[in-house]
Every structure is written in C-alpha cells, then in structure tokens.
Amino acid sequence: MRIKELDGLRGVAVLAVIDWHYFPWLPAAGSAYGWLGVDLFFVLSGFLITSILLELREETHYFRIFYLRRALRIFPPYFLGLGIYFAVSIALGQPGTLKMWLGFVFYYSSLIYPPRLVHESLLRMVPVVSSGLTVLWSLSVEEIYYTIWAPIVRFTNMTAFAIVLVAMIVAAPLLRWRLYTPDYFQVLSFYVRMDGLAYGSAVALLVHLRRHAPQSWVVADRIFNWAAILVSTISIVYWLRFDGAPINPRVSLGITFADMSFALITYALIRCSGSNRPWVGVFRMRWLRSIGMVSYSLYLFHMPLLIVSQRLIVPLHLIHRRYAAAASFVGLVLSLAVAYGLWYGMESRILRWKDRKVPSAAHP
C-alpha cells in the first residue's frame, strides 16, 4: 500500500534542496539548511528500498526483480541528463576527463576519495554542465547502497541485519569527524553519508516487526513519539547555533541529529498514516504530494535550469537582488515544467510498462 504522507515528505525534501540552491540571497527562507533535504531523501530511500527487499526475501527471482525494477525507475531520466550534459560539453569544447564521466556512468563518483578530485574536473567544465553533474553525488551514494544492501538483506538473519545497520550508523559520523576538511567536499562521499540510508532501513525493520503484533507496540510507540519530539527539538536548536553551512566542523554531529529526526518523523508518519491529525494532514496536501511525485527529475535538473535562467535574465540588467529573484522564479518554473513533462511523457509510462513486465507485489 502506498503511503501518501511519504510522497508529501519527499516533496518537502526536494523543496528544501531547491531552497538551498535557489534562495541563498534570501536567508529568511532558511536556505542555509536546505542541503539537509538530501539527508531526508536518504532516509526515505533507505526505508523504501529495505521495505521492498524484506518483502522480496523469499522470492525466487529476488535479485532480478529488485535490480531490474530499480534500473527502470532510476536509469531513464538519469542517463537522459547525462547524455545531454555530455553532448553540450563536447559541443562547447570542454569534454572533461574519462575518469570523471566513468564515475558518473557507473555511479561510483561518491567512492572516489578525496572527492575534490571529481569536483576539480567539474570546475573546468561549462557551468550548465558542471552544475547538473554536481548534484549526482547523492545518486551515487544511493546506488552503491542499493547494490550492497540487497545481498545483505537476502543472506543475513534479522540479528546480523540489525548489527550491520548499527555499524553503519556508528561508522559514518566517526568518519565525518575523522575526515573533516574545511573545503566541504568530504560530505559528498558514500562513506560519510551512508548513515542516512541506514536510519531509513532501521525504520523499515521496525515497521516490518511491528506489523505482526501492533498491539504489543503501544508502549514502544509512545516512546518513539516522545523521542521524535525530543530529538527534533535538539536537532533544530543545534543547527540554529551555527549558520548551517556543511563546512562547519560540527557538521558531523549535526547530520546525525538531522538523520535521527528524519527517521523518527518518518516512522511517526507511517504509524499515523491516514489519521485526521492536522500535522499528518499537511503531508497529504495534494500539491505537496504532486511535487513529491516528480521529485526525482526535479532534483536531477533544477541546477542546470537555474544556470539557464540566470543567462536568460542577464539582458534585463536588473540590480542584484531583483536579478536573483527573477532568476530563481524563472528557474523554478522551468524546473517544474521539465519535471512534470518528464513524468507524464516518460517516467510514468516506463513505470506502467515495468509493472506489466516485471510485476512485484512488494512494490507499491
């Protein structure tokens, strides 16, 4: 069963990322913290993928069903964008390096350490291409997780499964602290961001266990409710203590607080799904769920479309703040147009075809 509230939460995640990239000129919009929307995406992806894998565990064609359906969902918009960026870079005489392109084609760019080696290559490319490629690090983190996580879920028992999750949740912040540098790039690596996906997987495990005897979880549910309030409050206070920039040395603990908050809120939304509680109803708002529906393409293409918008606005000779506002507005309109165009013209069609050719009761 599809959980509508999680579509709304996905909409919040992509709007936060757009806020980070589009509105740095408007601090009141909270843009300094918008990059944490990626961590919310990680938690949601970890929950979704692990829920699917737990349902598929006994399937004969476990790996074929999972990887083929993931490829049909992720690859078409991704490689469409990659093909466009490559064509533009060739046409403009700034093709980049073979190693850089292979990192994006095979999704291992977030495994390259130090990650500035990738970004130094991007800086030598035309901005509309480099901006589009820059956001793909998070797709690399997710694809690596999907690749290693499917066999772990398939071949381990629940105890070993939980131990692996705890190890990832503990290791990532320690690595963030140990590998910290003042140039921001360390937070773009799989090693230091895998805990967001692991928290989402932990939520999936809780939901899976709870489903068999929900009445026995009444006390635990109350504890989780209070934990969500407490941890979210601590997280907000912690982040407000500094400007939210990911180059701050305290970012390691801050990401941990954020990921825990997102996981607890996600778990609460799942348990309260369909209720008439006002805070739950917010995530069922039609427009927010619609944004969540197209969030994948919106995330993929919003950065290069901002660059295009800025170039379109230049001839108007607007002063700085008006120029920034106009470029942000035009970029948002273009991004939504492209995202909805790709959804109705390509993504939704491929999803329907996928459900016919690779059916799976485990996938909503």
WOCOR-V138468 format. One record per run of one state. SS is the DSSP state (H for helix, E for strand, L for the rest). FROM is the first residue (numbers start at 0). LEN is the number of residues. If there is no record, write none. Layout:
# WOCOR-V138468
ss=<SS,SS>
from=<FROM,FROM>
len=<LEN,LEN>
This chain:
# WOCOR-V138468
ss=<L,H,L,H,L,H,L,H,L,H,L,H,L,H,L,H,L,H,L,H,L,H,L,H,L,H,L,H,L,H,L,H,L,H,L,H,L>
from=<0,3,22,26,29,30,56,61,91,97,105,108,111,115,123,126,134,136,155,157,178,184,188,189,211,213,240,250,271,277,282,285,293,294,314,319,357>
len=<3,19,4,3,1,26,5,30,6,8,3,3,4,8,3,8,2,19,2,21,6,4,1,22,2,27,10,21,6,5,3,8,1,20,5,38,7>
